Amino acid sequence: MQKTVLTKAVAVALATLGVGAAFAQSSLTIYGNLDVAVDNVHKGQGDASGTILAATTSVTAPSTVTRLTSSISSVNALGFKGTEDIGGGYKGGFVLEGQFQLDTGAQSGQDGRMWGRQAFVSLTTPYGEVRLGRQYAPMFYSFATATVEALGGADIMGSGLIVNNLQVRQDNQISYWLKAGDLTAAVSYSPQAGVDQKVSSARVSTGTYTSTSGEIIGGSGSGATAEAANSQNRGQTVGLYLNYIVDPSLMVNGSVLGNRFGDAQLVSGATVLANLRNYLGYSLGSKYIMPGTGTQFAGILHRGEFKNDPSDATGPKINTIALGVKHPIGQFDVGAEYAYSKFANFTKGKDTSLMLMGDYNFSKRTKVYLRAGYAKDDRGQVASTGSGRPIAGGPLPLLTGFGSLETPFFSAAGANIDATTRVVAIGIRHHF
């Protein structure tokens, strides 16, 4: 069966481990995905009263917009991958993968990186595969193999990834992959996965830091400065991924990510909100495909915690559960996803999301689709950051707004605090 670009990305990771097609000789593959939709996004009136965000209209004002938007059901991409069989069970390889906007033709996200999705070389041996370069985090594969969608803008099963962008991609990554029977395993390490001295949703193109400059987690706008050696080991990141095929119908997986923020500070404008120290996240995922009908059932559990030093305030803990079902009916696919994410402490704010899905498959490569859903934020209580600044809201608007993720909910539509965001999209997707 022809794969989408997401499953191709997973296949790239697994191919040399015996899960994908084996290479008998040198090869070069060009692959990609084109996804664009007309969507309507309505964000309700937010409530940031009693917090430092009260005067920020971008998180409180209601709005309705109709857009031509890329990457709704799956993310646009263009990739090149190659391998060379050098004999004796050894193979050399590479992957270059970039991302773009179909509505304008511009590069999409990743601070203008040409190959922002992936850029690595690899050496496969009889004992596993080693990769060096910018790569997906091991945790990303846990979500990618457990969702019933493709982790596009409308895939709310990826809600746990909003906690920390380094759960998605990492600079300077060294990874090792191993296949043993039905078990696939990967471990990774990066000395600087992409953490600036100041973390915010702002951008800075120089190495000079001010109270208003900074980067999202995983950003690259600060260039060499973000990669510089640091006595606090800022950006140091490790990961683990395990995937077990119980039988042809059932898969289970798990992943762990830990990283040091070192001396990084979370800022909002000129305000220092908190000192960031360490982060620990883990996930459990599973997918079951019902024999005969092809109906897919999937679930993902995720927990992330910002673990501070004893002298600091307790870091936020975020719990997320996501469930999905997808059923084929001839050339149609219909399905639904549900996600619930909550701060276990901190503001105790929560987000509840539901997405309905419908696809008509003209062929294995081309389809039209409908997505309709909503995300409701409950602001919880007013809490204090490490600097004593009052804050409120659930993980979805707070974490993306503070620079945890490159692209906010539903292809940059975002969400307001204590409000409901509704979305409807009709689009076309073609992959090759």
Residue pairs with C-beta under 8 A, 6 or more apart in sequence:
1 364
2 364
2 365
2 431
3 11
3 431
4 33
4 74
4 150
4 431
5 31
5 32
5 33
5 74
5 75
5 77
5 79
5 150
5 431
6 33
6 74
6 75
6 144
6 150
6 151
7 144
7 150
8 31
8 79
8 431
9 77
9 79
9 97
9 117
9 118
9 136
9 144
10 141
10 144
10 145
11 19
11 20
11 21
12 20
12 79
12 81
12 95
12 118
13 136
13 141
13 177
13 186
14 20
14 177
14 179
14 184
15 21
15 22
15 23
16 23
16 83
16 91
16 93
16 122
16 124
16 129
16 177
17 128
17 129
17 177
17 178
17 179
17 184
18 179
19 179
19 184
23 83
23 85
23 91
24 85
25 85
26 82
26 83
26 84
26 85
27 82
27 83
28 80
28 81
28 82
29 80
29 81
29 82
30 78
30 79
30 80
30 432
31 78
31 79
31 80
31 81
31 431
31 432
32 76
32 77
32 78
32 79
32 431
32 432
33 74
33 75
33 76
33 77
33 429
33 430
33 431
33 432
34 76
34 102
34 428
34 429
34 430
34 431
35 70
35 71
35 72
35 73
35 74
35 75
35 76
35 102
35 152
35 427
35 428
35 429
35 430
36 68
36 69
36 70
36 72
36 76
36 102
36 103
36 427
36 428
37 68
37 69
37 70
37 72
37 73
37 369
37 371
37 425
37 426
37 427
37 428
38 66
38 67
38 68
38 69
38 425
38 426
38 427
39 66
39 67
39 69
39 72
39 371
39 410
39 411
39 413
39 423
39 424
39 425
39 426
39 427
40 64
40 65
40 66
40 67
40 423
40 424
40 425
41 63
41 64
41 65
41 66
41 67
41 410
41 413
41 421
41 422
41 423
42 62
42 63
42 64
42 421
42 422
42 423
43 62
43 63
43 64
43 413
43 414
43 415
43 416
43 419
43 421
44 62
44 416
44 419
44 420
44 421
45 60
45 61
45 62
45 416
45 419
46 59
46 60
46 61
46 62
46 377
46 397
46 416
46 417
46 418
46 419
47 60
47 379
47 417
47 418
47 419
48 54
48 56
48 59
48 60
48 379
48 392
48 393
48 417
48 418
50 382
50 390
50 392
51 382
51 390
51 391
51 392
51 393
52 268
52 271
52 273
52 389
52 390
52 391
53 59
53 60
53 268
53 391
53 393
53 417
54 60
59 397
59 401
59 416
59 417
60 416
60 417
61 416
62 416
62 419
65 413
67 103
68 103
69 103
69 153
69 411
69 425
70 76
70 100
70 101
70 102
70 103
70 108
70 411
71 101
71 102
71 108
71 152
71 153
71 411
72 152
72 153
72 154
72 369
72 371
72 410
72 411
72 425
72 427
73 149
73 150
73 152
73 153
73 154
73 155
73 357
73 359
73 369
73 371
73 427
73 429
74 149
74 150
74 151
74 152
74 429
74 431
75 99
75 150
75 151
75 152
75 153
76 99
76 100
76 101
76 102
76 108
77 97
77 98
77 99
77 100
77 117
78 97
78 98
78 100
79 95
79 96
79 97
79 98
79 117
79 118
80 94
80 95
80 96
80 97
81 93
81 94
81 95
81 96
82 93
82 94
83 91
83 92
83 93
83 124
84 91
84 92
84 93
85 91
86 92
88 126
89 124
89 125
89 126
90 123
90 124
90 125
90 126
91 123
91 124
92 121
92 122
92 123
92 124
93 121
93 122
93 123
93 124
94 120
94 121
94 122
95 118
95 119
95 120
95 122
96 115
96 118
96 119
97 115
97 117
97 118
97 119
98 107
98 113
98 114
98 115
98 116
98 117
99 107
99 108
99 109
99 110
99 116
99 117
100 106
100 107
100 108
101 107
101 108
107 113
107 114
107 116
109 116
109 406
109 407
110 116
110 117
110 169
110 220
110 406
111 203
111 219
111 220
111 221
113 134
113 220
115 134
116 134
116 169
117 136
117 169
118 133
118 134
118 135
118 136
118 169
119 133
119 134
120 131
120 132
120 133
120 134
120 135
120 173
121 131
121 132
121 133
122 129
122 130
122 131
122 132
123 129
123 130
127 178
128 176
128 177
128 178
128 179
129 176
129 177
129 178
130 174
130 175
130 176
131 173
131 174
131 175
131 176
131 177
132 173
132 174
133 172
133 173
134 169
134 170
134 171
134 172
134 173
135 169
135 170
135 173
135 175
135 188
136 144
136 168
136 169
136 170
137 166
137 167
137 168
137 169
137 170
137 173
137 188
137 237
137 239
137 257
138 175
138 186
138 187
138 188
138 239
138 240
138 241
138 255
138 257
139 161
139 167
139 239
139 241
139 255
139 256
139 257
139 281
139 283
140 161
140 167
140 168
140 169
141 186
141 241
141 243
141 253
141 255
142 241
142 243
142 253
142 254
142 255
142 283
142 284
142 285
142 300
143 151
143 157
143 158
143 160
143 161
143 283
143 285
143 300
144 151
145 243
145 251
145 253
145 285
145 287
146 157
146 251
146 253
146 285
146 286
146 287
146 298
146 299
146 300
147 155
147 157
147 158
147 287
147 298
147 300
147 322
147 324
148 157
148 287
148 296
148 297
148 298
148 324
148 325
148 326
148 335
148 337
149 155
149 157
149 324
149 326
149 335
149 337
149 357
151 157
151 158
151 161
152 411
153 407
153 409
153 410
153 411
153 412
153 413
154 355
154 357
154 371
154 373
154 410
154 411
154 423
154 425
155 337
155 355
156 322
156 337
156 338
156 339
156 353
156 354
156 355
156 373
156 375
157 298
157 300
157 322
157 323
157 324
157 337
157 339
158 322
159 302
159 320
159 322
159 339
159 341
159 351
159 353
159 396
160 167
160 281
160 283
160 300
160 302
160 304
160 318
160 320
160 322
160 341
161 167
161 168
161 405
162 341
162 395
162 396
162 399
162 400
162 404
162 405
162 409
163 281
163 302
163 304
163 318
163 320
163 395
163 399
163 404
164 217
164 257
164 259
164 279
164 281
164 304
164 404
165 194
165 216
165 217
165 218
165 404
165 405
165 406
166 193
166 194
166 195
166 217
166 218
166 237
166 257
166 259
166 279
167 257
167 281
167 304
168 218
168 405
168 406
169 218
170 188
170 190
170 193
170 194
170 218
170 237
170 239
171 190
171 192
171 193
171 194
171 218
171 220
171 227
172 190
172 191
172 192
172 193
172 227
173 188
173 189
173 190
173 193
173 237
174 188
174 189
174 190
175 186
175 187
175 188
175 189
175 239
176 186
176 187
176 188
177 184
177 185
177 186
178 184
178 185
178 186
179 185
182 244
182 245
182 246
183 242
183 243
183 244
184 241
184 242
184 243
184 244
185 240
185 241
185 242
185 243
186 239
186 240
186 241
187 238
187 239
187 240
187 241
188 237
188 238
188 239
188 240
189 237
189 238
189 239
190 235
190 236
190 237
190 238
191 233
191 235
191 236
192 226
192 227
192 230
192 234
192 235
192 236
193 218
193 235
193 236
193 237
193 259
194 215
194 217
194 218
194 219
194 220
194 226
194 235
195 217
195 218
195 226
195 234
195 235
195 259
195 261
195 262
195 264
196 204
196 214
196 215
196 219
196 222
196 225
196 226
196 264
197 209
197 214
197 225
197 234
197 263
197 264
197 265
198 209
198 213
198 214
198 215
198 264
198 265
198 267
199 214
199 215
199 216
199 217
199 261
199 264
199 265
199 266
199 267
199 276
199 402
199 403
200 212
200 213
200 214
200 215
200 216
200 266
200 267
200 268
200 402
200 403
201 216
201 400
201 401
201 402
201 403
202 212
202 213
202 214
202 215
202 403
203 215
203 219
203 221
204 213
204 214
204 215
204 221
204 222
205 221
205 222
205 223
206 222
206 223
207 222
207 223
207 224
207 225
211 267
211 269
211 270
211 271
211 272
212 267
212 269
212 270
214 267
214 403
215 221
215 222
215 226
215 403
216 403
216 404
216 405
216 406
217 403
217 404
217 405
218 406
219 226
219 403
219 406
220 226
226 235
230 262
230 263
231 262
232 260
232 262
232 263
233 260
233 262
234 260
234 261
234 262
234 263
234 264
235 259
235 260
235 261
235 262
236 259
236 260
236 262
237 257
237 258
237 259
237 260
238 257
238 258
238 259
239 255
239 256
239 257
239 258
240 255
240 256
240 257
241 253
241 254
241 255
242 253
242 254
242 255
243 251
243 252
243 253
244 251
244 252
244 253
245 251
246 252
249 288
249 289
249 290
249 291
250 286
250 287
250 288
250 289
251 286
251 287
251 288
252 284
252 285
252 286
253 284
253 285
253 286
254 282
254 283
254 284
254 285
255 282
255 283
256 280
256 281
256 282
257 279
257 280
257 281
257 282
258 278
258 279
258 280
258 281
259 278
259 279
260 277
260 278
260 279
261 276
261 277
261 278
261 279
262 277
263 275
264 275
264 276
265 272
265 273
265 274
265 275
265 276
266 272
266 273
266 274
266 275
266 276
266 385
266 402
266 403
267 273
268 402
271 387
271 389
272 387
273 385
273 386
273 387
273 389
273 391
273 402
274 308
274 312
274 313
274 385
274 386
274 387
275 308
275 309
275 312
275 386
276 306
276 308
277 306
277 307
277 308
277 309
277 312
277 315
278 306
278 307
278 308
279 304
279 305
279 306
279 307
280 304
280 305
280 307
281 302
281 303
281 304
281 305
282 302
282 303
283 300
283 301
283 302
283 303
284 300
284 301
284 302
285 298
285 299
285 300
285 301
286 298
286 299
287 296
287 297
287 298
288 296
288 297
288 298
289 295
289 296
289 297
290 296
290 297
293 327
293 328
294 327
294 328
295 325
295 326
295 327
295 328
296 324
296 325
296 326
296 327
296 335
297 324
297 325
298 323
298 324
298 325
299 321
299 322
299 323
299 324
300 320
300 321
300 322
301 320
301 321
302 318
302 319
302 320
302 321
302 322
303 317
303 318
303 319
303 320
304 317
304 318
304 320
305 315
305 316
305 317
305 318
306 315
306 316
306 317
307 315
308 314
308 315
308 386
312 386
313 384
313 385
313 386
314 345
314 346
316 343
316 345
316 346
317 343
317 344
317 345
317 346
318 341
318 342
318 343
318 344
318 395
318 399
319 341
319 342
319 344
320 339
320 340
320 341
320 342
320 395
321 339
321 340
321 341
322 337
322 338
322 339
322 340
323 337
323 338
323 339
324 335
324 336
324 337
324 338
325 335
325 336
325 337
326 333
326 334
326 335
326 357
327 333
327 334
327 335
331 360
331 361
331 362
332 358
332 359
332 360
332 361
333 357
333 358
333 359
333 361
334 357
334 358
334 359
335 356
335 357
335 358
336 354
336 355
336 356
336 357
337 353
337 354
337 355
337 357
337 373
338 353
338 354
338 355
339 351
339 352
339 353
340 350
340 351
340 352
340 353
341 350
341 351
341 353
341 394
341 395
341 396
342 348
342 349
342 350
342 351
342 394
342 395
343 349
343 350
343 380
343 394
343 395
346 383
347 379
347 380
347 381
347 382
347 383
347 391
347 392
347 393
347 394
347 398
348 380
348 381
348 383
349 377
349 378
349 379
349 380
349 381
349 392
349 393
349 394
349 395
349 398
349 417
350 377
350 378
350 380
350 394
350 395
351 375
351 376
351 377
351 378
351 394
351 395
351 396
351 397
351 415
352 375
352 376
352 378
353 373
353 374
353 375
353 376
353 396
354 373
354 374
355 371
355 372
355 373
356 370
356 371
356 372
356 373
357 369
357 370
357 371
358 369
358 370
358 371
359 367
359 368
359 369
359 370
360 367
360 368
360 369
361 367
362 368
365 430
365 431
365 432
366 428
366 429
366 430
367 428
367 429
368 426
368 427
368 428
368 429
369 425
369 426
369 427
369 428
369 429
370 424
370 425
370 426
371 423
371 424
371 425
371 427
372 423
372 424
372 425
373 422
373 423
374 420
374 421
374 422
374 423
375 396
375 409
375 410
375 415
375 420
375 421
376 419
376 420
376 421
377 393
377 394
377 396
377 397
377 415
377 416
377 417
377 418
377 419
377 420
377 421
378 394
378 418
379 392
379 393
379 394
379 417
379 418
380 392
380 393
380 394
381 392
382 390
382 391
382 392
383 390
383 391
383 392
384 390
384 391
385 391
391 398
392 417
392 418
393 417
393 418
394 417
396 409
396 415
397 414
397 415
397 416
397 417
398 417
399 405
400 408
400 409
400 414
400 415
401 408
401 414
408 414
408 415
409 415
409 421
410 421
410 423
413 421
413 423
414 421
415 421
